[in-house]
Amino acid sequence: MTKTVVDQQVIHPMVKLQGKVRSLIESKAIKPTDSIWKIALLYGDEWSYWKKELEDFDFSMRDPISDLLAVESWEEN
């Protein structure tokens, strides 16, 4: 039996966060002008992980959510 390995592009966790945040904006739960800290209210126990990730990319919790959505590439140094 031959096993085929398919190259799959790994999606960066921040891309997934952006998608979830876009959904929250579309559902009117948050606005692009809201501060990033407002996401914490919606993420509960998962927030400490996401907060650290955001801070690692030099985001402040006071930055507008639109800044998070404007990132096109999540390259890690």
Secondary structure, DSSP 8 states (H G I E B T S, - for coil): ------------HHHHHHHHHHHHHHTTSS-TTSBTTHHHHHHGGGHHHHHHHHHHTT--TTSBHHHHHH-------
